[in-house]
Amino acid sequence: GVFMSNKIAKLEVEEYDICMAKYSRAKRIEKQEVGILETLLNAHPLLTQLTKGDDDFPLIDGYVHLLKEQDEVDGNMLKVQVKPLKTNKGGTLSATCSTDLLSHAHGSSIPVLLIAVNPDEQIAYWMYLAPEAVKTQYEAQIAAGKKTITFRLNKNNVIKKGTDKYIAAWKRICVHHRNTSNDRLAVRYKKRIKKNLITANEDTL
């Protein structure tokens, strides 16, 4: 009996070790990917800066701050989840994330980006998880009982040395996200602006 229970205990320890090895390997790879993204983004120190997310919140790996020339935060900030980049047979690119990230992106007051990194080529591709788009995707995944979702990535949405096109795109996303935020305050704010615009226009008529 004792021998048997020792054997089971040993198996459990081995299984735990394998699990932990897998987990720490995944963590190590993720750390490497986040590190590469940090290097790429911080190559434009006056424009973008990546700060690490907190471990208490596993969905978000970091925050991208879009900076002004004066090196100050412009109030433009995006959340980032970093995933490995998959190259498919036909040459298309994709990345897989948890459906929980979609739910988070839908309710977030800050835009959420999924960023897939290829460490060997020091290149990354990004995708904006727009609240209006992810709601239906999230509902479909939940209905199908799926915990993950794979997205096809647009090759034009690239982050690499020598390009900073993504910065202007991210700024536009921040503005769009603020304007379409499902935040009640934003709705009230928009109404007020609209009213002011209408009355201002009437004054000039």
N, C-alpha and C positions, 0 to 999 in steps of 0.2 A: 504493500500500500504506500509506504513512505517513498519507495523507489519510484513508483508510478507518479506520485504527486510531484516529486523532484523533477521528473522528466517533463511533466506538463509545465511546471514553473519555468524550466529551462527553455522550452519551446516558446512560452509566452514572452520571455525575456528576449529571445532571438527575434521573434516577430516585432516586438517593440523596437529593438535595435534597427531592424530593417526599415520600419516605418519612420523612425527618427532620422535614419541615414537619408531616406528619400526626402523627408521634410527639410532636412538641413541642406541637402543638395539643391532642392528647389529654391530654398531661401538664398543660398549662395549665388545661384544663377540669377535670381531676381535682383539681388544686390548688385551683381555685375551689370545687369541691364539698366538699372536705375542709375548706376555710376556712369555708364556710357551716355545716357540721356542727359545727365547733369553736365558732362563734359561738352556735349553738343550745344546745349542751351546756354551754358555759361561762356561759350565762345563769343557770345554777343552780350557781354556783361552789362552794357548800358540798356539793353533791350529786354532780355529775359533772364530770369533767375529761378532756379528750382530749389525749393526747400523740402526737406523730408516730411512725410506724413507721420502721424503718431501710430504706434503699434496697436493702440487700443481700438483703432478704427481700420480693420484689415482691408476694407475695400479701396482705400485711397493710399497710394504710395508716396504722393508728394503734391506740392502746390507750385504752380508756375506763376510767377509775378511778372507782369508786363510793366516795364519801367519806362519812365520818361527820360529825356536826355539829361535832366538834372539829377538823375540817379535816385528818383523817389518813386514810391509805389503810386501808380495812377488810379488805384482802386480797381484796376483790371487784374483779375486773378482767376486761375482755372485749377480745377482738381484733376489729378492724373492717376490713372491706373496703368501700370506697365506690365506688358505681357510679351512672351516670346513671339517672334514673327515666323509664320509658316509660309513656305513657298509651295504652291500646289503644282500638280502636273502640267497644267496649261500655262504656267508662269504667273498665274494670279497669286495675290498675297492675301493672307487672312490672319485673324487672331481670335482666340476664344476667351470669353470672360464669363463670370457667373451671372445668372439672371438677376441676382440681388443687386448687381451694379446698375442694371437698368432701372430698377425700382428706386434706387438712390438717386440716379441721374434725373429721374422724373420729378422728384420732390426737391432737388437741390437748388438753392438760391444762387449758387456759383456753378458755371458750366463745367461739365465733366468730360474729359477726353480719355479715350482709350488709345494708348500708344504702344505699338509693337516694335520691339528692338531686335535688330540682327547684330549681335556682338562682333561677329567675324568681320563684317563689312563696315562696322561703326556707322550704321544708318538706322533710321527709325521712320515709321509711318504713323500718322495720327488720324483719329476719327472723333468727331464731335457727337456725343450721345444726346441729341436734341430732345428735350422733354416731350415735344409733340409727337416725335417719331417713336420714341422708345416705349411709350405707354401701350400701344397696340402689340408691339413685339413682346413686351413683358407678359401681357395677358395671354398671348398665343403660347408662349413657352410654359407658363404656369398651367394652362389648360391641357397641354401635352405632357405635363409632369416632368419637364426638362429643367435641370439645374444650371445648364450652361447654354451659351449661344455663340455661334461662330459668325463673324462678320467678314465680308469681303472688303479689302482696303483699297482706297483710291491711290494709285501710284503717284499722282500729282501732289498728294498731301505728304510731302517728304520733309524729314529733318536730317540734314547732313551738313558737313563742312562746306562753306562756300555758298550757302543759300540762307536767306532769312525771310523768304516769301511767307512762311507760316505765321510770322509775327503780325502782319497786317490782317491775315485771315482770323487769327485768334482775337485781335482787337475787335473786329466786326462781330465775332461770336459773342464776346462779352457784352457789347451794346445790344445785340439781338436778344440775348438771354435776359438782360435786364428789362427790355421792353416787353418780352413775352412771359416773364416770370408769373407763375400762378399765385404770386404773393398778393394778398388783398390790398396791401399798402401801395403796391405798384399799380394796381387797377385804379385805386383812388387817385393816385398821383397823375396817371394818364388822363383821367376824367377832368381833373383840375386844369391840366395843361390844355386839353382840348377846349374847355370852356374859355380859358384865357385867350387862346388862339382865335376862337370864334369872335369873342368880344373885341379883341385887338383888331381883327380884320374888319369888323363892322365900323369901328372908329375911322378906319382909313377909307371906307367906301364913300 
